């Protein structure tokens, strides 16, 4: 115990404590030199220099442990991420070429090969017959089938955009009781299989209604564009509502309020302010709906008798080259290529809007 009468400075007293044998620090305070002959904690051999003697590793480099191929690849990827990105790009490009472009290339090879010589195709056409792209319109009125599909897809897209815009405005910008449950119900309905609606719709569209006789003749909707536009619009409506709800909800309230102050109604503000500002979302919903309806086959095949004058779509026209005793594969391939052209043109024209619409909201401003 320290004597309170002692006035000696404690720091002047000699340090009588003996250095600990296990402290690993010498009297000068520096770390003792590491023994290069000591084994590593993991039991491995000590590092050796180029002359065979044991030596310390170079300054700034860690000892490399034994790695497997996967661990080595991960370590290299962390050090050089550009290599990973490049490898992922090549994998995606090869996958895209194999799954998308190669079937289209094979269709072109089949279309250019004359009839009866399809069994010898490898990677080039067996012969050259570009006249197949003209013959498709001579054997059947294929242009009528294309027109039917275009009109049905365009009408369905207009219906979807109008209704989905009103619903998207209500869900995205208005507060009302039950908004969240209704939105969830719309999303749940979108997951229902389309085949579940066919039997009731088929019975309904084949029922004769008196008030429809001046329009359809027999009073039924079978073999009319309404039998295709109505169910297809309902099937693809939930996706459009979800897309437009997201975009309409991001528009600042001040812009709509400014339009309302000038005397515009809510409906006028929707079509004059909200929709123009949400052009990428509207274009995305419209293009996706058009492509889906244009390529639809299930309802199109069952709601018409396959005749071009009865609004049969393009897929019925492609199958029309399949006869009872002969299948004109080269004409089916040529018709398939011609049928893709309108959709390809639409995607090229609207690609900027589609990309901006699909990536909107990815960055927070």
Beta strands, then each sheet from edge to edge (+ up, - down):
end
